Structures are given as C-alpha cells and as structure tokens.
Amino acid sequence: MSTQGNSRTLFKGGTLLTMEHAAPKPTVGDLLVEGGRIVAIGSNLAAIDAVVIDAAGSIVMPGLVDAHHHMWLGVMRRMMPNVDDLFAYIDVVAEKLGAHYRPLDMYLSTKLTALACLDAGITTVVDACHSSRSPEHTDAALDALDDSGIRALHMVGAAMDKQASSAHIPGDLKRLADNWNQSDGLVRVGLFGQLNIDWWRTARALDMRILTEFIGDLAKLGPEFDEQGLLGPHNIFNHCTRMPQETWQRLAAAGVNVTVNPRSDALFGFDDESFAYQQAVDRGLTPALGIDLDTAFGSDLFGEMHALFGQQRSAMRYRRFRGEENVPAPISVQAVLEAATVNGARAAGLQDQIGALSVGRQADIIMVRTDDVAVFPVTDPVGTIVQAVERANVDTVMVAGKVRKRGGKLVGVDLAKLQAEVTRSRDYLLQAGGYRPEGVGTRVTAAA
C-alpha cells in the first residue's frame, strides 16, 4: 500500500490560501512539508536539505476533494454526453457494458479516473463504486487507487445490472476493513449501501462510512433507519434532490453528510428550484461537491464549482422573482470553495487531516499558476480559483508529502501506455456488449 512522502519540501513565496476559518486573509508566505505533513507556515522559512518549489506568482492551497465519483466509469468517458434519462443511462453502463467488466477493466477505469483527478488538482476522492461484481473486482479497484497515489475512500456497492450478484458484499466487508482500514494508508474502504439496513448494520459494526444515493421521489427513508447508531455523521447522502421536508429534518437532526453533483443533477433533471445544496445549508449542513460520472463529464472539479455558483444564484433569483420572501442570499465564491475542500474532507471523515492548510495536517497541497492570460491579475485569490482557473493552471500536486504532478505534468506516468490499455479495454467492452456509441467517427477495433 502507498507510503507517505518523507522528504522535506518548501513552497516558497506563494499566495497561501489556507481555508482555515481562524486564519487571516490570503497572504504571501512559505509552507514547509516534512514526512508527509505540514510542519511550518510563515515568512522567510529556512529548511536545510529541503527541495524548494518557487511558488512566487502562484496560489498554494489545499488539494480539492471530489466527494462523489463513480470512478469505474473511466473507460466510458463521454459515451453518453446528451443523456437525460436515468434508466437509459443504467441500461448502457450497467446492462450493456458493466455486465462485461473484468477486474482488468475495473483497474484501468479506476486508475485512469484517479490520474485525471490528480492532474486537475483533486487529491482526495470518495469513489462511489456501484459495480463491485466480485471480491476480485473490488481488489482491482483498490489496487488502482493505491497505485495512482491519490487519497481515496472506496465505497463498495452492488453492481446495477441484473446479471450480477451482490451476495458476497456483506461477508467481504470485514476482509476489506482488515486489509485497508487498519493503517495510515491513503486508501480506505466504506460501504455503498443504498437502503439495505442489514448491510448498514454490518458496516457500522466495522466502523465504516456508508454512502446512499437519494432522490426524493425515487426512494424513501423508512422509520427503521432511526434505529440507534445507524444514521449519523458516518453517513453520506448524495444528490438529495426533491426530498420531502420531513426527510431533510431527519438528515439534519442526525448530522449526516450531504454531497451534490451540480452538472450531473442538471443533466438528469434530478433537481428543481428548491435546490438540494441550499436545502442542506438552510439546515446547518455542509454540502460537498462531487463530479459523479465521466460518461458525460471529465474529472474536473472546477466545472462543478462553476456550475454550483451559477445554479444557486439562478435558483434563488427565480424564487425571488416568483414572489417568495426570505429567499437565501446569493452564494459566495468562498462558500463554493469550501464545498470543494473542507466540506469534502468532512464528508470523507478526514476533516482533521485534509481540506485546509495548517501545521500538523497531511500535506495534500496544490500549487496553481496565475500567469495565464485568462487568470492575471489576481485581485481576489478565492474568486480566481473558483471563477477563472482550469486544470491546465494546476502546476504542482502533492498528496501526503509526495509530489504527483510537477511543472504541469503527472510524475511517473506513462500516458501513451495507459491510453493504449484504456482504449483496448473500451473496445473490448463495446464489442462484448454489442453497443455502438452515437459519437461521430467512433471506430471499434478488435480487442486484445
């Protein structure tokens, strides 16, 4: 399993965006990393034998946290960019293609998504795997996460297609917890349990976090889930769209974590002007951001930040124009960036380790260049990150003190080899499933 970095690294002269509430506004300074953790933040720091990264003209900030991503869909990138029917989506990704996934396809999809996330400044992902077809498939996904160097919480869940069996999952959770949740490694395991109360009980006995995708008019949270110990801060509820007020009250009272996927929720028409993000905020919850899927989008949390900012303002303005009173205020760029950092860390159960920069925390850090013609001059660093920056501006990515991207390039990754492997995997799946995407120019070759 991945080990943390042990070298000393000094980020010198950058604009420090710590995301610590108690910290002053962004200032120019230095940040020292040693043994995988932040050991000093200040001005004119000296560090013998440290690797110095010149951060002048750049923003140094916590790595982004992608709080909900089906990473196993990596080889299906943009296969269904125009889909708006959830069940048509499930028919393709689960019945036609997912049913033919080998552990190799699981490994390649997950690794591709993880590396793309790192490239975009995402240092932590909650991997919502609704395709845990066998213990071997789960092991392949976990190995891919471990090999990539990303920090991840892999949520084991039942495959969606009718051919798959999920009988192995509850019994396999202890093995997985013993192997992955007993150390300080970067990869941990939880349960994608939906509303299977017996699975929840098993996961709670193992101190696992539990993920549930919840759309209010498609699911119901029965009273049996009020059983003591089942519903609480260890739960992550994703989407949370069109939920009745009674359900919101129960989730808020239990202190669960809520994640939203602005682009995906709009793609499938899950949300309405009540706006799940706002419903959560209004009840004192701290919603986090997720990318959700690659069948339409890419592994880019900047796009989710843009979408959240625009959608919240549109939804609240619509409510005002409709004549409602006491409509929530327009969202701020600070709130958006918190959703992509500190709130995501809380959802993953890592709020004391990542999501902000302070002495003692894990060194999950990104450095963003601001010399791009679309970015400078930097008047408001938070506004710059939320509204102007793109993945190409992410110069350096560090996870637990180990550099994973430097000078705008992933470190130690053979992209040509990965592309060839991923393309063979995609072509095998298309051939096995008898499915031809609608995209112009698609050519499926014989799979090796």
Buried (B, 14 or more C-beta within 10 A) or exposed (E): EBEBBEBBBBBBBBBBBBBBEEBEEBBEBBBBBBEBBBBBBEEEBEBEEBEEBEBEEBBBBBBBBBBBBBBBBBBBBEBBEEBEEBEEBBBBBBBBBBBBBBBBBBBBBBBBBBBBBBBBBBBBBBBBBBBBBBBEBBBBBBBBBBBBBBBBBBBBBBBBBEEBEBEBBBEBBEEBBEBBBEEEBBBBBBBBBBBBEEBBBBBBEBEBBBBBBBBBEEBEBEEEBEEEEBBBBBBBBBBBBBBEEEBBEBBBEBEBBBBBBBBBBBBBEBBEBBBBBBBBBEBEBBBBBBBBBBBBBBBBBBBBBBBBBEBBEEBBEBBEEEEEEEBBEEBBBEBBBBBBBBBBBBBBBBBEBBBBBEEEBBBBBBBBBBEEEEBEEBEBBBBBBBBBBBBEBBBBBBBBBBBBBBEEEBBEBEEEEBEEBBBBBBBBBBBBBEBEBEEEEEEBEEBE
